[in-house]
Amino acid sequence: MILKKDSFILGIVLGVLAPMLGIICFYFINFRSAKFINFLEVLFTLKSFLSGVITVSLIANGAVFTIYTNTDRNETARGIFVVTMVYALLCIILKYAF
């Protein structure tokens, strides 16, 4: 199965997908009745709200990173870590630049 591979590229893909799943889960748990586009508008206008979503997203990446680290698939974990750092940097820029 592809998820059992040890590949830097797989880590990058997982590192991109996990935060997206975290954001979607946050949406379904907290904003189920609102449209997703309205959720995104609120996300980019309220900086305090953005912090909560970032936290959930990074926790999702942390969970995937931990799974791959604990199973000694270090190349995949390295890819997840790189994407997590880029994601965190982009979120910090988004939070303080606008």
Backbone as a chain_set.jsonl record, in Angstrom:
{"seq": "MILKKDSFILGIVLGVLAPMLGIICFYFINFRSAKFINFLEVLFTLKSFLSGVITVSLIANGAVFTIYTNTDRNETARGIFVVTMVYALLCIILKYAF", "coords": {"N": [[0.844, -1.186, 0.0], [0.417, 2.282, -0.638], [0.669, 4.112, 1.505], [2.402, 2.882, 3.213], [4.892, 3.194, 2.252], [8.206, 4.61, 2.354], [8.87, 7.623, 1.706], [10.009, 10.78, 0.661], [8.466, 12.433, -0.976], [5.885, 11.37, -0.583], [5.608, 12.153, 2.065], [5.475, 14.928, 1.75], [3.069, 15.161, 0.339], [1.266, 14.069, 2.246], [1.733, 15.911, 4.278], [0.595, 18.177, 3.208], [-2.078, 17.427, 2.865], [-3.054, 16.671, 5.448], [-3.363, 19.072, 7.115], [-5.427, 20.277, 5.672], [-7.497, 18.445, 6.034], [-7.734, 18.765, 8.773], [-8.711, 21.409, 8.912], [-11.172, 21.067, 7.615], [-12.411, 19.283, 9.371], [-12.556, 20.947, 11.64], [-14.331, 22.836, 10.65], [-16.687, 21.241, 10.269], [-17.213, 20.5, 12.898], [-17.56, 22.92, 14.307], [-18.902, 24.812, 12.657], [-21.017, 23.792, 11.21], [-23.579, 24.547, 10.285], [-23.174, 26.775, 8.715], [-22.241, 28.016, 5.442], [-19.446, 26.742, 3.635], [-17.867, 28.611, 2.307], [-18.502, 30.963, 3.663], [-17.409, 30.343, 6.115], [-14.69, 30.33, 5.401], [-14.372, 33.055, 4.776], [-14.744, 34.245, 7.302], [-12.608, 33.06, 8.549], [-10.391, 34.336, 7.361], [-10.768, 36.958, 8.114], [-11.014, 37.295, 10.892], [-8.507, 37.369, 13.11], [-8.076, 36.106, 15.558], [-9.653, 33.872, 15.368], [-8.382, 32.585, 13.311], [-6.102, 31.642, 14.56], [-7.013, 29.457, 16.122], [-7.818, 27.658, 14.133], [-5.417, 27.234, 12.823], [-4.025, 25.949, 14.838], [-5.463, 23.505, 15.097], [-4.979, 22.456, 12.571], [-2.176, 22.158, 12.549], [-1.916, 20.333, 14.597], [-3.103, 18.126, 13.409], [-1.194, 17.61, 11.419], [0.931, 17.059, 13.114], [0.089, 14.686, 14.298], [0.118, 12.882, 12.119], [2.818, 13.054, 11.472], [3.947, 11.976, 13.823], [3.028, 9.327, 13.708], [4.418, 8.362, 11.436], [7.045, 8.772, 12.246], [7.257, 7.092, 14.499], [7.028, 4.639, 13.307], [9.354, 4.293, 12.008], [9.657, 5.383, 9.439], [11.352, 7.457, 8.158], [11.982, 9.181, 5.993], [9.497, 9.868, 4.943], [8.444, 11.103, 7.205], [10.205, 13.24, 7.337], [9.453, 14.717, 5.048], [6.845, 15.446, 5.806], [7.463, 17.042, 8.0], [8.893, 19.179, 6.798], [6.88, 20.374, 5.214], [5.147, 21.09, 7.27], [6.626, 23.063, 8.602], [6.811, 25.023, 6.59], [4.086, 25.547, 6.258], [3.451, 26.527, 8.826], [5.022, 28.843, 8.844], [3.842, 30.288, 6.718], [1.304, 30.668, 7.837], [1.892, 32.302, 10.023], [2.841, 34.567, 8.678], [0.467, 35.228, 7.309], [-1.152, 35.856, 9.468], [0.036, 38.098, 10.698], [0.668, 39.894, 8.679], [-1.552, 40.941, 7.422]], "CA": [[0.0, 0.0, 0.0], [1.212, 3.494, -0.808], [0.918, 4.777, 2.781], [3.451, 2.167, 3.935], [6.165, 3.543, 1.646], [9.023, 5.609, 3.027], [9.22, 8.501, 0.608], [9.929, 12.209, 0.953], [7.333, 12.971, -1.739], [4.687, 10.969, 0.153], [5.55, 13.029, 3.229], [5.004, 16.243, 1.308], [1.638, 15.025, 0.035], [0.556, 13.921, 3.521], [1.867, 17.17, 5.002], [-0.352, 19.142, 2.623], [-3.452, 16.954, 3.048], [-3.464, 16.599, 6.86], [-3.948, 20.333, 7.588], [-6.716, 20.491, 5.009], [-8.468, 17.618, 6.754], [-7.927, 19.411, 10.061], [-9.594, 22.56, 8.696], [-12.505, 20.547, 7.304], [-12.965, 18.768, 10.641], [-12.888, 22.121, 12.447], [-15.551, 23.388, 10.054], [-17.842, 20.39, 10.558], [-17.478, 20.483, 14.337], [-17.948, 24.226, 14.843], [-19.665, 25.671, 11.743], [-21.78, 22.894, 10.352], [-24.754, 25.184, 9.687], [-22.766, 27.84, 7.792], [-21.636, 27.569, 4.195], [-17.993, 26.66, 3.75], [-17.289, 29.878, 1.831], [-18.634, 31.92, 4.764], [-16.399, 29.917, 7.081], [-13.396, 30.818, 4.925], [-14.36, 34.516, 4.926], [-14.514, 34.512, 8.725], [-11.258, 32.593, 8.833], [-9.393, 35.312, 6.929], [-11.013, 38.291, 8.667], [-10.799, 37.293, 12.341], [-7.196, 36.79, 13.391], [-8.165, 35.203, 16.711], [-10.25, 32.648, 14.833], [-7.342, 31.964, 12.502], [-5.196, 30.928, 15.474], [-7.616, 28.174, 16.467], [-7.799, 26.782, 12.961], [-4.017, 26.876, 12.612], [-3.685, 24.96, 15.863], [-6.052, 22.218, 14.725], [-4.286, 21.981, 11.377], [-0.836, 21.707, 12.903], [-2.077, 19.104, 15.384], [-3.338, 17.057, 12.432], [0.109, 17.274, 10.845], [1.727, 16.445, 14.179], [-0.352, 13.295, 14.464], [0.629, 12.106, 10.989], [4.275, 13.025, 11.661], [4.241, 11.036, 14.904], [2.799, 7.964, 13.202], [5.5, 7.971, 10.533], [8.291, 8.715, 13.021], [7.23, 5.914, 15.36], [7.141, 3.422, 12.497], [10.674, 4.374, 11.363], [9.604, 5.817, 8.035], [11.92, 8.775, 8.4], [11.902, 10.042, 4.81], [8.127, 10.384, 4.911], [8.344, 12.036, 8.331], [10.947, 14.446, 6.949], [8.591, 15.478, 4.137], [5.754, 16.026, 6.603], [8.046, 18.1, 8.822], [9.195, 20.321, 5.934], [5.617, 21.034, 4.875], [4.627, 21.681, 8.5], [7.358, 24.308, 8.845], [6.368, 25.987, 5.577], [2.703, 25.879, 6.607], [3.481, 27.375, 10.016], [5.565, 30.138, 8.424], [2.796, 30.973, 5.945], [0.235, 31.077, 8.757], [2.395, 33.445, 10.794], [2.822, 35.7, 7.761], [-0.939, 35.57, 7.087], [-1.727, 36.419, 10.695], [0.601, 39.385, 11.063], [0.869, 40.783, 7.529], [-2.801, 41.541, 6.938]], "C": [[0.884, 1.243, 0.0], [1.542, 4.186, 0.514], [1.991, 4.083, 3.608], [4.827, 2.436, 3.351], [6.902, 4.537, 2.533], [9.582, 6.523, 1.954], [9.031, 9.963, 1.012], [8.72, 12.833, 0.259], [6.011, 12.605, -1.059], [4.515, 11.842, 1.387], [5.045, 14.412, 2.878], [3.504, 16.196, 1.031], [0.819, 14.92, 1.322], [0.603, 15.205, 4.333], [0.949, 18.252, 4.475], [-1.79, 18.728, 2.926], [-3.922, 16.981, 4.508], [-4.011, 17.933, 7.381], [-5.294, 20.646, 6.938], [-7.81, 19.678, 5.687], [-8.753, 18.207, 8.132], [-8.873, 20.604, 9.964], [-11.015, 22.099, 8.415], [-13.169, 19.99, 8.558], [-13.386, 19.913, 11.549], [-14.188, 22.745, 11.959], [-16.771, 22.557, 10.43], [-18.193, 20.352, 12.039], [-18.069, 21.8, 14.811], [-18.884, 25.05, 13.96], [-20.514, 24.883, 10.768], [-22.923, 23.598, 9.626], [-24.396, 26.288, 8.689], [-22.207, 27.23, 6.508], [-20.117, 27.622, 4.348], [-17.33, 27.961, 3.309], [-17.389, 30.956, 2.904], [-17.631, 31.615, 5.868], [-15.026, 30.445, 6.678], [-13.286, 32.336, 5.041], [-14.08, 34.909, 6.371], [-13.084, 34.146, 9.095], [-10.214, 33.655, 8.487], [-9.642, 36.721, 7.464], [-10.77, 38.367, 10.166], [-9.487, 36.594, 12.681], [-7.229, 35.836, 14.578], [-8.751, 33.854, 16.292], [-9.217, 31.866, 14.031], [-6.389, 31.151, 13.376], [-5.735, 29.549, 15.849], [-7.564, 27.184, 15.325], [-6.372, 26.323, 12.671], [-3.604, 25.792, 13.6], [-4.213, 23.586, 15.503], [-5.32, 21.624, 13.525], [-2.9, 21.442, 11.707], [-0.879, 20.463, 13.792], [-2.326, 17.916, 14.456], [-2.019, 16.641, 11.79], [1.004, 16.604, 11.875], [1.37, 14.991, 14.393], [0.2, 12.414, 13.346], [2.148, 11.97, 11.097], [4.673, 11.995, 12.717], [4.076, 9.587, 14.453], [3.974, 7.51, 12.34], [6.847, 7.938, 11.24], [8.35, 7.447, 13.847], [7.332, 4.599, 14.593], [8.419, 3.426, 11.657], [10.615, 4.624, 9.86], [10.047, 7.281, 8.02], [11.891, 9.705, 7.195], [10.513, 10.664, 4.694], [7.943, 11.409, 6.024], [9.067, 13.338, 8.012], [10.124, 15.317, 5.999], [7.446, 16.155, 4.869], [6.278, 17.202, 7.421], [8.334, 19.348, 7.987], [7.924, 21.086, 5.598], [5.024, 21.71, 6.103], [5.327, 23.005, 8.792], [6.958, 25.392, 7.847], [4.96, 26.476, 5.896], [2.658, 26.823, 7.805], [3.999, 28.766, 9.67], [4.531, 30.94, 7.637], [1.663, 31.47, 6.847], [0.655, 32.275, 9.599], [2.389, 34.697, 9.92], [1.391, 36.171, 7.524], [-1.521, 36.302, 8.301], [-1.227, 37.838, 10.939], [0.766, 40.362, 9.902], [-0.42, 41.503, 7.123], [-3.664, 42.019, 8.06]], "O": [[1.972, 1.241, 0.576], [2.606, 4.795, 0.629], [2.447, 4.638, 4.608], [5.829, 1.962, 3.887], [6.295, 5.22, 3.358], [10.626, 6.246, 1.364], [8.027, 10.33, 1.622], [8.03, 13.668, 0.843], [5.113, 13.442, -0.968], [3.395, 12.229, 1.72], [4.27, 15.003, 3.629], [2.762, 17.089, 1.441], [-0.198, 15.598, 1.474], [-0.369, 15.554, 5.003], [0.562, 19.152, 5.219], [-2.632, 19.58, 3.211], [-5.086, 17.288, 4.767], [-5.049, 17.929, 8.043], [-6.187, 21.208, 7.573], [-8.92, 20.168, 5.89], [-9.887, 18.154, 8.606], [-9.734, 20.792, 10.824], [-11.967, 22.686, 8.929], [-14.361, 20.204, 8.778], [-14.453, 19.861, 12.161], [-15.041, 23.134, 12.758], [-17.784, 23.107, 10.863], [-19.36, 20.187, 12.391], [-18.986, 21.803, 15.632], [-19.598, 25.911, 14.473], [-20.695, 25.289, 9.62], [-23.207, 23.28, 8.471], [-25.245, 26.692, 7.895], [-21.761, 26.083, 6.49], [-19.581, 28.44, 5.094], [-16.324, 28.365, 3.892], [-16.48, 31.773, 3.051], [-17.073, 32.525, 6.481], [-14.283, 30.951, 7.519], [-12.217, 32.851, 5.37], [-13.273, 35.801, 6.632], [-12.434, 34.849, 9.869], [-9.259, 33.852, 9.238], [-8.798, 37.599, 7.282], [-10.356, 39.413, 10.664], [-9.372, 35.375, 12.553], [-6.485, 34.855, 14.601], [-8.364, 32.815, 16.826], [-9.186, 30.636, 14.071], [-5.924, 30.087, 12.967], [-4.979, 28.579, 15.885], [-7.294, 26.001, 15.532], [-6.145, 25.167, 12.316], [-2.917, 24.837, 13.238], [-3.482, 22.6, 15.596], [-5.072, 20.419, 13.479], [-2.498, 20.392, 11.204], [0.028, 19.632, 13.74], [-1.813, 16.823, 14.695], [-1.755, 15.449, 11.632], [1.753, 15.684, 11.546], [2.243, 14.159, 14.641], [0.694, 11.318, 13.607], [2.7, 10.899, 10.843], [5.623, 11.235, 12.525], [4.894, 8.729, 14.783], [4.466, 6.393, 12.5], [7.712, 7.146, 10.867], [9.39, 6.789, 13.894], [7.683, 3.567, 15.166], [8.547, 2.652, 10.708], [11.448, 4.117, 9.108], [9.238, 8.2, 7.89], [11.786, 10.919, 7.37], [10.377, 11.847, 4.383], [7.351, 12.466, 5.806], [8.598, 14.416, 8.375], [10.11, 16.539, 6.144], [7.115, 17.306, 4.584], [5.618, 18.235, 7.525], [8.046, 20.461, 8.427], [7.896, 22.313, 5.688], [4.454, 22.795, 5.992], [4.675, 23.971, 9.19], [6.785, 26.551, 8.224], [4.676, 27.67, 5.816], [1.914, 27.804, 7.799], [3.464, 29.763, 10.156], [4.365, 32.137, 7.868], [1.131, 32.56, 6.641], [-0.154, 33.166, 9.855], [1.979, 35.767, 10.369], [1.124, 37.373, 7.534], [-2.291, 37.251, 8.155], [-2.007, 38.698, 11.35], [0.985, 41.551, 10.132], [-0.359, 42.581, 6.531], [-4.749, 42.548, 7.821]]}, "num_chains": 1, "name": "protein.A"}
